[in-house]
Amino acid sequence: MTKSFQAMMIEDVGGKPQAGLKTISLEDLPDHDVLVEIACSSLNYKDGLALTGKIRIARRLPMVAGIDLAGTVVESRAPEWKPGDRVLVNGWGLSETEWGGYSRYQRLKPQFLTRLPDGFDMQQAMAIGTAGYTAALCVNALEDWGHIQKSDKPVLVTGAAGGVGSVAIALLAKRGYQVTASTGRASTHDYLRKLGATAFVTREALAAPGAPLQAEDWAGAVDSVGSTTLANVLAQTEYGGGVAACGLAGGADLPATVMPHILRSVALLGVDSVMAPQSRRDRAWSLLAESLDKDLLAEMTNVHPMSDLPQLAEAIIAGKTQGRVVIRIEDAG
């Protein structure tokens, strides 16, 4: 077994977190029960924040970054996992309190692992990654709320060209819903049409402060932006609808009123992917296996080596990435 390998490590440099490739060994890894050889990881908005230091994601340093991974069990002290098992991990504090997926090997707690679903290879699983898995959680939340199935109005997806937005559009369209995409880049419209969007709203139209109650345009929504955008989406959702909120790319504030909730019975459905119980994770991956077209997944996927992470992190924070970014760990040597 390889004794030394590269990892994308966040370290304290002059009192500030700084990311860079570093050679480490198996002896440097945490003393957890399952050793996994990692084939792929992915790039999510949260990874961009961690790697650029825009927000301090890592709560202790040094920290191996990367909130996702897919790989093969090499060693296990846990009876539920054995060498050769193909696994994936999304969330569970990776890159925050637990060493993450930007490493050739990682030791992990057994409860963090999910079996790689039948029908997905490791690159496809990481093309989905936390962003796609979060999108599935959001679609499940909307369908559980129960309104979008009964409405003839479209479902809105904000941050549409990003990872969550791309997968949410593909899932919703496949399940028969009309989908309107909100994006700040007209250049992405053809891409979003391929995923299933049939209409578009500009990012700017939702970013300006609006009235507490507005025209009832949406049966429901998936929002990864937050702030004023989320406030406007709530104000524009029809009576009885729901909005699944999972991100804060536009800010963590919510400059809204209770009026959509108490006058229109609009639900704000908070969606957490990091600590979601295994039952919700399994259900989300089942939805992805059932309703995500693999040709569309390939259409939204870009693959890069780990050495590209610094530039990719800056790009995702600036809103310049499209779809999903897979990181090939084996390319790190």
PyMOL commands that set and color helices and strands:
alter all, ss='L'
color gray80, all
select helices_A, chain A and resi 26-28+45-52+110-112+122-145+163-174+186-195+203-207+227-236+259-263+278-291+294-299+306-317+329-332
alter helices_A, ss='H'
color red, helices_A
select strands_A, chain A and resi 4-13+16-25+34-43+63-64+68-76+86-90+105-108+114-115+155-157+179-183+199-202+218-223+237-245+267-270+301-305+324-328
alter strands_A, ss='S'
color yellow, strands_A
deselect
rebuild
show_as cartoon
